Amino acid sequence: MTDIAAMAKAVRAGDRRALARAITLVESGKPAHRDAALALLDALGADRQALRIGLSGTPGVGKSTFIETFGLMLTQRDLKVAVLAVDPSSARSGGSILGDKTRMERLSRDPRAFIRPSPSQTHLGGVARRTREAIRLCEAAGFDLVLVETVGVGQSETVVARMTDLFVLLLAPAGGDELQGVKRGIMEIADLILVNKADGDLRAPAMRTRSDYAGALRLMRKREGDAEGFPKAICVSALETEGLEAAWDEMRTLTAWRRRSGHFDATRAAQARHWFREELRAEMMALLTTDADLRERLTGLEDDVSAGRMTPAAAARAALAPLGGG
């Protein structure tokens, strides 16, 4: 039996082991653990806020190096940084494959940092369903920033953008072909594009790539919540720690503008409504599959659909009939 009050007190005191246990609790799929997780979140409240930053990038762009170098720069400024890195899941065990603490060894040893690799558990694009609750736990533990690293460029970026305040896209120096390959939808949700590896022989290609992306951004329709000049593209070198302070200044500038304009709070409220609807859908699906009578009814409807006796749409409506939906 989990002592919720004791765990909540330890998390709010910044106990890293308690925080790790709390995240394990919210990630669990067991019904008893789920009830305990909800009780814990209620006990912690929502009076503490961190700046939530989503980060993604193409494979090989150097996300881990960037996060480690960027995180160390922030901890040196007395900021507490949490990294929630969503790893691909093993198809056999469901566990995390990459192990981000081995990818960010220096940052993992920093007492002002906390790194948590989480298996994606086959959720959309690698963004775990409970990542947003892990963010709340990190906020309750007193972290100033929460970085959410996604597995790769795809649908997961849209999901992570709905649980963070800023979305940063990390890209490598490349030619026009790669610019065409980056999905327009990803470009449209990025607040800041960082062209990494702008050092040595790659410095000049990085500058050209930055210009290409800056030009592409200017052609896009201005979004609500964008300060003047945003979104923008800049060059950085995680290896030589160049451009990181400029990137952080840009993040703070945009965040400050959004707070002053009211967009920051409005976006947080809209995100809360979105995740309420998502949780409602998930709970309804769980009800359909855990209730014995409903499960038997679903099995029969699935057989009817497979045999061609009913269309999927008609079967879906019939499945919801006991809930007043048919």
SEDRENTOR-226918 format. One record per atom (N, C-alpha, C, O, CB): x, y, z. Coordinates in steps of 0.1 Angstrom, whole numbers, plus 5000, padded with zeros to 4 digits. Atoms other than C-alpha are relative to their C-alpha. Glycine has a CB too. Layout:
XYZ ...
END
This chain:
500849885000 500050005000 500950125000 501850145009 499050005012 499349875001 501450344989 499550105010 498350135010 500050054986 500349894991 501550615016 500050134992 501050194990 501050015012 500149895009 500250894994 500450135006 501250215000 498650014995 499649874993 500651175019 501550015002 502150115000 499350005014 498550004998 504251075027 500750024986 501750094986 500549875006 499349985013 505151044990 499850144995 500750204989 499449904990 500249865004 503551384982 500950095007 501550195001 498550045002 499249914992 505451545010 501549994996 502250094995 499949975015 498650025005 508751394998 500250064986 501350124984 500349855000 499949945013 508151494962 500150155001 500950214994 498849964991 500049864999 507351854972 501350055007 501750165005 498850055008 498849964993 510551854993 501249984990 502450014993 500349915012 498950015010 512551774961 500849875001 501949854996 500950115001 499350134999 513451414970 499949934987 498949894982 499249915011 499950065014 514651264937 499549865000 498949814990 501450014995 500450144999 514050904948 498449995000 497849914994 500649925011 501549994999 510450994957 499450044987 498449984983 499650095011 500449965013 510051164924 500049894990 499149874982 500850124995 499950115009 511250864905 498949895003 498449844994 501449935002 501150104997 508850634924 498650064996 497849984991 500049985016 501249945004 506050884918 499749984985 498649964980 499950145004 500250025015 506650874880 499749864996 498949834988 501350054993 500350155002 506750494881 498649975003 497949904996 501049915008 501350024996 503450504898 499050054989 498149984985 499750075013 500949945010 501750734872 500149934987 499249934978 500250154998 499850085012 503250524844 499449865000 499249804990 501449994996 500650134999 501750204857 498649994994 497850084995 500049965015 501350025006 498850054839 499049925009 497949895006 500149934987 500850074990 497549864870 498950095006 499250205010 500849935011 501149924995 494049984881 500350065014 500050175017 498849925000 499749954986 495150004918 501050115000 500950215008 500449885009 498949895001 498250204909 499450134994 499850244998 501149954991 500649885006 496150434887 499250085010 499350205010 499049964989 500849934990 493850514916 501050085010 500750195014 499149905009 499049944991 496950584938 500650124993 500950225000 501049905004 499449895007 498450804911 499150124999 499650235001 500349954985 500949895000 495351014908 499950075014 499850195015 498649964995 500149954986 495251054946 501350085002 501250195009 499949895010 498749934998 498951164945 500050134993 500450234999 501249914995 500149875008 498351424918 499150105007 499450225007 499649974986 500949914993 495451564938 500750055012 500550175016 498749925004 499349964987 497551574970 501150104997 501350195005 500649885007 498949905003 500351764952 499550134996 500250234998 500949944989 500549885005 498152024937 500750054988 501549984982 500150115011 499449955012 499152254909 500450155002 500350234993 498950004988 499649864997 500552564926 501450034995 501750154995 499950025015 498649975005 504052524912 500049984984 499449894979 501049905006 499950015015 504852584875 501450004996 502350075002 499250114993 498749995006 507852514854 499950044985 498850024980 500849865001 500149975014 508652624819 500249864993 501249794995 501250104995 500050135007 507852324797 500450024986 499950094978 498549945001 499449995013 509952284766 500049864993 500649774998 501450065001 500050125008 509352014740 501250014990 501450124984 498749984992 498950005009 512351914719 500049884991 499949774996 501450015008 499950125009 512651694689 501050034989 501550154988 498649974993 499049985011 514951644659 500249874992 499849774997 501350055005 499750125008 515951414631 501149915006 501949965014 500450044986 499050094994 518051104640 501450054996 501750094985 499849864995 498649965003 521751184643 500350155001 501450204999 500449964987 499849864999 521151554649 500850045013 501250165014 498750075000 499349964987 522751544684 499150055011 499550135019 501050104997 501049964990 519651574706 500649985014 500550075023 498749934999 499550034987 521351414736 501150095004 501250145015 500549855001 498849914997 524551614733 499450155003 499950215012 501050014988 500649874998 522451934730 499350015014 499650115021 499050034989 500749994987 520251854760 500950005011 500850075021 499049885001 499050014990 523251764781 500750135002 500850195013 501049894998 499349875000 525152084772 499150115004 499550205013 500750034987 501049904997 522052304774 499649995015 499550095022 498849994991 500450034986 521052144807 501050055010 500750115020 499649865002 498949964991 524452194823 500250155000 500550215011 501349944995 499949855000 524452564812 498950065009 499250155016 499850054986 501049954992 521152614829 500249975015 499950055024 498649944996 499850044986 522052424861 501250095006 501250125018 500449855002 499049914996 525152644863 499550145004 500150225010 501150024989 500749884997 522752934865 499049985012 498150065014 499250064988 500850034988 521152774896 498649974996 497749995005 500050115010 501350055003 518152644877 499949855001 500949784998 499750054985 500250144999 516752304883 499349954988 498350004983 499249965013 500450055013 516252104851 499649855001 500449775005 501150024990 500450145001 514251784846 499949974985 499450054977 498649985007 500150055014 514551584814 499249874999 499549775006 501449984994 500950125002 511751344804 500349964985 499750024976 498550035003 499750045013 513151154775 499349874997 499549775003 501649974999 500850115003 510750914759 500749914990 500949944979 498650054993 499350105008 512550604746 499149914993 498049894997 500949925009 500750105007 511350354721 499849885010 500749855018 500649954987 500250124991 509850044739 500449874993 500349864981 498549995004 499750135004 511049694736 498749934997 497849935005 500949925010 501250085004 508449484717 499849885009 498749845011 500149964986 500150124992 509249194740 499650045015 498749985020 501349925000 500249974986 509449354775 499150125003 498650145013 501350015007 500749874997 507849694770 500950105007 500450215009 498749985008 499149914993 510849844786 500750104991 500750094979 501049925008 499249905008 513050134776 501249944995 501949875001 500350125009 498950065007 515750054751 501350085002 502350035004 499749984985 498849925002 518150354749 500750025014 501950025014 499650124994 499449974987 518650444786 500750135000 501950144998 501049895004 499449875002 519150814785 501050055010 501850145008 498950105001 499049964990 521250834817 501449964994 502450024998 499849935013 498750035006 524050664796 500350094989 501450114985 499949854995 499749915011 523550914768 500350145006 500950224998 498750014991 499849874994 523751214792 500749985014 500150025024 498750085002 499350044988 526251094818 500350125009 500150115021 501249924997 499649894992 527551434829 498750075007 498850105019 500750104992 501249944995 524051584833 499349925011 498849975020 499050034989 500750084990 522751284852 500750005014 500149975024 500149854995 499349994987 525451344879 499850145006 500250165018 501449974998 500249874995 524451704883 498850005011 497749965007 499650104989 501050014990 522551744916 498750094997 497750075004 500550045014 501149925003 520352014901 499249954987 498350024982 500550144997 500650065012 519251784872 499349875004 499849805013 501049994988 500750134998 516851494870 499749954986 499050014978 498750015008 500350065014 516751264839 499249875002 499549785010 501349964993 500950114999 513951014834 499749944987 499050004979 498750045008 500450075012 513850774805 498749935002 498649865012 501249914995 501350064999 510350654799 499749924987 499949974976 498950105003 500450085012 509350364775 498850064994 497850095001 499949855003 501149945007 506950484749 498749925001 497649975000 500350034985 501150104998 504750174755 499050004988 497849994990 499350045013 500850005013 503550194718 499150114999 498250114989 499349874999 500949895001 501750524724 500550084988 501650074983 500050085012 499849935012 501550764695 501450074999 501850155006 499050114999 498749945004 504950844680 501049995012 502150065011 499850144997 499050014989 506750754713 499750095011 500450105021 501350034995 500349914989 505051014735 499149925010 497949895006 499350134995 500750094990 503950814766 498750085005 498750205006 500949975012 501249934996 500350884777 500150075013 499450175015 498949895001 499949934987 501450974812 501150105001 501450155012 500249895010 498949904999 504251214802 499550135006 500250195014 500550024986 500549874995 502051514810 499849995015 500050095022 498750044994 500150014986 501451374845 501450005006 501650055017 499349875004 498649994995 505251324849 500550145000 501250185009 500949914991 499649855000 505651694840 499450065013 500250145019 499450074987 500649944988 503251784868 500849965013 500950045022 498649965002 499350054988 505251574893 501350075001 501850115011 500349854998 498749935000 508551744882 499750155005 500650205012 500650004986 500349864996 506852084887 499850005015 500250095022 498750054993 500250004985 505651984922 501349985007 501450025019 499049885003 498750024993 509251874930 500950134999 502050125005 500749894993 499349875000 510352234923 501050024989 501850114990 500850015013 499149985012 512052204889 499650134993 498450164992 500049884991 500249875007 512352534870 499649974985 498850054979 501150095001 500350035014 512352374835 499849854999 500449775006 501250044991 500250145003 511052044822 500249994985 499450044977 498649955004 499750025014 512551934788 499449864997 499749765003 501550004997 500650135005 510451664770 500649974986 500350044976 498550014999 499350055013 512551484743 499149894994 498849805001 501449965002 500850105007 510551294717 500949914992 502149954989 498950064992 499250105007 511750994698 500550054987 501750034983 499249874998 499649955013 511751154664 499050094993 498050125000 500349884991 500949915007 510051374638 498849924995 499049824987 500750074989 501350075004 506451254633 498850065008 498850175012 500249855003 501249954993 503051274649 500250035014 499550115020 498949894999 499749984986 504551274684 500250155003 499950195014 501149925005 499749864997 505551634680 498750085002 498750175010 500850064988 501349944998 501951744677 499549985014 498950065020 499049964989 500450034986 501251564709 500750075011 500250135020 500149845002 499249934990 504151704728 499850155000 499950215011 501549974998 500349865001 503352054716 498750045008 498650155013 499850054986 501349984993 499952014734 500249985015 499349995023 498949914995 499850014985 501651964768 501250085004 501750075015 500349855003 498849924997 504552214766 499750144996 498750174989 501249954993 500249855002 504952594765 500750044987 500350144981 500450085012 499149975012 507652604738 500349874993 500549764999 501350085004 499650115008 508452364710 501250034992 501250124984 498949944991 498749985007 512052344697 500349894991 500349774995 501150035011 499750105010 513052164666 501550014997 502050124993 499250024987 498650005001 516752064664 500349934986 499949824984 500749935012 499750065013 518152004629 501550014997 502250095003 499250074989 498650005004 521551934613 500250084987 499350094979 500549864999 499749945013 523252124585 499849914988 500249794989 501550065000 500450085011 521951994552 499650084988 499550214990 498949905004 500449935012 520952084517 498550024999 497849995009 500649934988 501449985002 517652174503 499149885000 497949895004 499850074987 500850125000 516551814500 499549975014 498349935015 500849884995 500450034986 516451774538 498950105004 498050075011 501150015009 501049904997 514452104540 498749954995 497749975002 500450144994 501350055006 511851954517 499549885008 498349855009 500249964986 500350124993 511951634538 499450025014 498749945019 501149915002 500549974987 511051804571 498550044998 498150134990 500750125007 501449985003 507251784573 499550145004 499950205014 499249905009 500549874998 505452114570 499350025014 499450125020 499150044989 500749994988 503352034600 500950025012 500550095022 499249875002 499049984989 506452014622 500550145000 500650205011 501149904999 499549875001 507652344609 498950105006 499350205012 500350044986 501149914996 504252504617 499850005015 499350105020 498749954994 500249994985 504352414654 501350035007 501350055019 499549865005 498749974994 508052494660 500050155004 499650234996 501149974991 499849864996 508652814680 501550044997 501750164995 499750015015 498649975002 512452794675 500649884993 500549764997 500750035013 499250115007 514552594650 501550035003 502050145000 499750014984 498649994997 518052534661 500849914990 500649784990 500349965015 499250085009 520552424634 501349965008 502150055010 500450084987 498950054992 523052214654 501249974992 501249974980 499649885009 498750035007 526652124646 500650114992 501350084982 499849874992 499449885007 527552474635 501450035004 501750135011 499150125002 498649984996 531252424640 500949934990 500449854982 500249945015 499150065009 534352334621 499650014985 499150124981 500249855003 500349995015 533752244584 498550014998 498150054987 500549874994 501549995001 529952244591 499550135003 498350165001 499449895008 500549874996 529852604602 499350074988 498250124989 501150095005 500649935012 529252744566 498749934996 497750004993 501050004989 501350075003 526652474557 498950035010 497750045006 500249854999 501049974990 524952544590 499450144998 498150164999 500649995014 500549865002 524652914582 499050004988 498050074988 501250104998 500950015011 523152834548 498749935003 497649974999 500749934988 501250074996 520752584563 499150095008 497950095007 500449885008 500849914992 519652844589 499350104991 498150134993 500950075010 500649905010 518953094560 498949934993 497849994991 501050054991 501050075007 516952824542 498749995009 497650015004 500549864996 501150024991 514752754572 499450145004 498250155005 500549935013 500549874997 514453124581 499150054988 498050114991 501150105002 500849965011 513153184546 498749924999 497649984996 500749984987 501350085000 510652894548 499150055011 497950055009 500449855003 500949964989 509353024582 499350134996 498250155000 500950035013 500649875004 508753374566 498849984991 497950064990 501050094994 501150025010 506453214540 498849945007 497749935001 500549904990 501150064993 504253054567 499150115006 499550225009 500549915011 500949914995 501153214580 500350035015 500649935022 498549954999 499749964986 501653404613 499049935009 497849945006 500050155002 500950074990 500253214643 499650095011 500450185015 500749875005 500449934988 498353344672 501049965011 501349845013 498649965005 499150034989 500753364702 501550024996 502449995004 499849865005 498649985004 503853454681 500450145002 499750244998 500249964985 499549874998 505853754692 500750044987 500949964978 501150015012 499449955012 507453974665 501349934998 502249925006 500250155001 498850075003 510153784647 500049855002 501049784999 501150065008 500150154998 508953434658 499049944991 498150014987 499749985015 498950094997 509253154649 501350044993 501250104982 499749864997 498749965006 512953194641 500949885000 500849795007 500650125006 499050105001 515952984632 501450065003 501750174999 500149934986 498649954997 519453024647 500949885000 500549765001 500050065014 499050115000 522652824646 500649985015 500750075022 501250044991 499450034987 524152644677 501049894997 501049824987 498949965010 499150115000 526952414684 500049945014 500650005023 501550044996 500050074987 526352174713 501449965004 501749955016 499049895001 498650054998 529852044709 500950105006 501750085015 500649944988 499149894995 531552384714 499250105008 499750205012 500550074987 500949924991 528652524735 499850144994 499750245002 500650015014 500349875006 528152814710 498650014997 497949924992 500950014988 501349975004 524852974705 498949965010 497749985009 499749944987 501050054990 523252804736 499450125008 498250125011 500749905009 500549884993 522953134755 499050084992 498050124997 501150095005 500949925009 521353304725 498749924999 497649984999 500750014986 501250085001 518953014722 499150015012 497950035012 500349854998 500849984987 517953044759 499450145001 498350155006 501049975012 500549875000 517553414755 498850014992 497850084995 501150104995 501250005009 515153364726 498849935007 497749985006 500449934987 501150074993 513153114746 499450085011 498250095013 500649875006 500549914990 512853354775 499350124995 498350165000 501250055009 500749885006 511953644753 498649964995 497650034998 500850054988 501450045004 509053454737 499149965011 497950005011 500249874990 500950044988 507853314770 499550125007 498450135011 500949915010 500449874993 507853664786 499050074992 498050124998 501350095002 501049935008 505953804757 498649935001 497649995002 500450004985 501350074999 503353524759 499450025014 498150025015 500349854997 500649984987 502953574796 499350145001 498250165006 501149995011 500549865000 502453954791 498750014992 497850084996 501050104995 501149995009 499953904763 498849915005 497749924999 500449964986 501050094996 497953634782 499949874993 499149794996 498650074999 500050125008 498653374756 500549885008 500049775006 500850024987 499450114992 500653164780 498949935008 498849815008 501150055009 501150054991 497753114805 498949944991 498349834995 499550105009 501150055008 495253074777 500449864993 499549784992 499750104989 499550135006 497352794761 500049895010 499549785007 501450024994 500050104989 497752614794 498549955002 498349835004 500650055013 501450044998 493952624798 499549924989 498749824991 499150135002 500450085012 493352494763 500649865000 499949774997 500350084987 499350134999 495852214768 499349925011 499149805009 501450025004 500750084990 494052114800 498749954995 498349834998 499750095013 501250055006 490752094782 500249894990 499549794990 499250124993 499750105010 492351894754 500349865007 499849765003 501250044991 499750134994 493751634778 498949945008 498949825011 501250035009 501350054994 490451614797 499349914990 498849804993 499150115005 500750075011 488851504764 500849874997 500149764995 499850084988 499250125002 491751254758 499849905011 499749785008 501450044998 500250104989 491451104792 498649945000 498449835004 500350075014 501450045001 487651084788 499949884990 499249784992 499050114997 500050105010 488150884756 500749875005 500249765003 500750054987 499350124995 490650654773 499249935010 499249815010 501450055005 500850064989 488450594803 498849934994 498449824998 499550105010 501250065006 485450514780 500549874993 499849774994 499450094990 499550125007 487550264760 500349895011 500149785009 501350034992 499750104989 488750104793 498749945005 498749825008 500850075011 501350054996 485150074804 499449904991 498949794995 499050125002 500650095010 484149904772 500849865000 500249764997 500150064986 499250125000 486949644776 500149935014 500649825014 501450034995 499950064987 486849584814 498749955006 498749865014 500650105009 501350044996 483149554820 499749864993 499749864981 498950104997 500250135006 482249184815 498949994990 499149944979 499749905011 501250015009 478849234799 500450084987 500150034976 498850075006 499649925012 480249514776 501049924991 501049934979 500550135004 499050075007 483249304767 499449884991 499849864980 501049945010 500650105007 481049014757 499250054988 499250004977 499049925009 500849945011 478849244736 501050054989 500750034977 499250125006 499149965010 481949384719 500649884992 500749904980 501250075007 499550125007 483249034710 499049964989 499449934978 500249895010 501050035010 479948964693 499950104989 499850064977 498649995007 500149895011 479949294674 501249994991 501150014979 500050145007 498850015008 483549234663 499849884990 500249884979 501249975009 500350115009 482448894649 499150044989 499349994978 499449885008 501049965010 479549054631 500750094989 500550084977 498950085006 499249915010 481949314615 500949914992 501049934980 500850115008 499150095007 484449044606 499349924989 499849894978 500849915009 500850095009 481748834589 499250094990 498650034981 499049925008 500749925009 480349134571 498650035002 497850084994 500249954986 501449984997 477049134588 499650145005 498550195004 499649905011 500249864995 477549494602 501150084995 502350034993 499850015015 498949915004 479549794591 500750045013 500050045024 499550124992 499349964988 482149914616 499350125007 499250125019 501450054996 500749884994 480150244621 498849955007 498650005018 499750104989 501250044993 476950064629 500349925012 499649935022 499249914990 499650084989 478749824652 500550095012 500250065023 501149904997 499549904990 480450114670 498850075007 498850085020 500950104994 501249934994 477050284676 499349905009 498849935020 499150054989 500750104992 475549954688 500849975013 500249945024 499949874992 499150024989 478549914712 499750105011 499850075023 501549994997 500249894991 477750244728 498650015005 498350095014 500450134994 501449994996 474050184731 499749985015 498950065020 499249894993 500350014986 474150064767 500550125008 500050145019 500849885006 499549874993 475950394776 499150124996 499450235000 501450024997 500949895004 473150594760 500550064987 500150174983 499950105011 499449945012 475150654728 499449944987 499949984977 501549985000 500650065012 473050444704 498650034998 498049994988 500249855001 
END
